[in-house]
Amino acid sequence: MSATAWTIVEGKLCRTFKFKDFSEAFAFMTRVGFLAEKQNHHPDWSNVYNSVHIALNTHDAGGAVTEKDHKLAAAIDKLLVG
């Protein structure tokens, strides 16, 4: 798996993850989905084959990047080392 660092793009906290294949990418998305639901935060994301792109912002804060986004990003990062 490879990944870029989290960056701000068009007002969203973004990162792209690349995996060995679609199955690994989909499994990652499933784990992220459980994290997001637990934090009541739902990312904008896309998946093409082995690539997952995640964009975070807080809709309740007018679309700004908030601590809520950074908290979910940190939890997602922990999935990669665990």
Beta strands, then each sheet from edge to edge (+ up, - down):
strand 1: 2-3
strand 2: 7-9
strand 3: 12-18
strand 4: 44-48
strand 5: 51-56
sheet 1: 1+ 3- 2+
sheet 2: 1+ 3- 5+ 4-
end
